[in-house]
Amino acid sequence: MTVTALKALSDNYIWLYQKDNDLVVVDPGEAQPVLDYLAHHEGVHLSAILLTHNHADHTGGVREIVAEYPDTAVYGPEECRTYATNIVHEGETIDLLDSSWEIMSVPGHTNGHIAYLVDDEVFCGDALFMAGCGRVFTGDYQAQFETVNKFGQLADGTKVYAAHEYSDTNLRFAKEVDPSNSTVKEILKKVQQQRENNEVTLPSTIEIEKEINPFIRANDFDEFVQLRNKRDGFN
């Protein structure tokens, strides 16, 4: 099994989960990177597309991909009904590539946001980032607070595949609000070197996030909201 990041739009990642010649695509915000990958990997079969939420930078490539590969199953939450052939809900599992994918409800960024947990990997869209979490477009900070804590309860070794390259900015913010955190400083230095080399900084792990992510580390809901508001104004 391999997981590959395809760069899309300005800072999105489309994640490819591949086992032998079977492929699952997560959050294709653009079609062309996926179509190019399939064109250059003869014999690879597109088994499914997984959607975490309904924002265009995560769904924008679905129709074009399905037009080329019309038998492809598309899984997603209710809010992705326009694109999804299979609507999935919290606690359900889907069987893909000889693995069981658990559906996690992770609202806050959108009301219906979900994540996909398979083995020791979680594909979390915009619900969680390295050292950060998604903007609360719903206004439901309580839901986002509970979502972040839900991620924090996963096994430490779980790899976190977020959908954006926000690691540098998030870590600089984490350093500002927690200046004595030596792990933040260490990982920020590593991430900045990776970005200078145009490398992908992900995945993170739940263990790392519990050390560096100010939102997971927030002591209570009020602190979480204060941090979220500060982060929205941080560049």
Secondary structure by P-SEA (a helix, b strand, c coil): cbbbbbbccccccbbbbbcccbbbbccccccaaaaaaaaacccccccbbbbcccccccccaaaaaaaacccbbbbbcccccccccccccccbbbbcccbbbbbbbccccccbbbbbbccccccccccccccccccccccaaaaaaaaaaaaaaccccbbbbccccaaaaaaaaaaaaccccaaaaaaaaaaaaaaaaccccccccaaaaaccccccccccaaaaaaaaaaaaacc
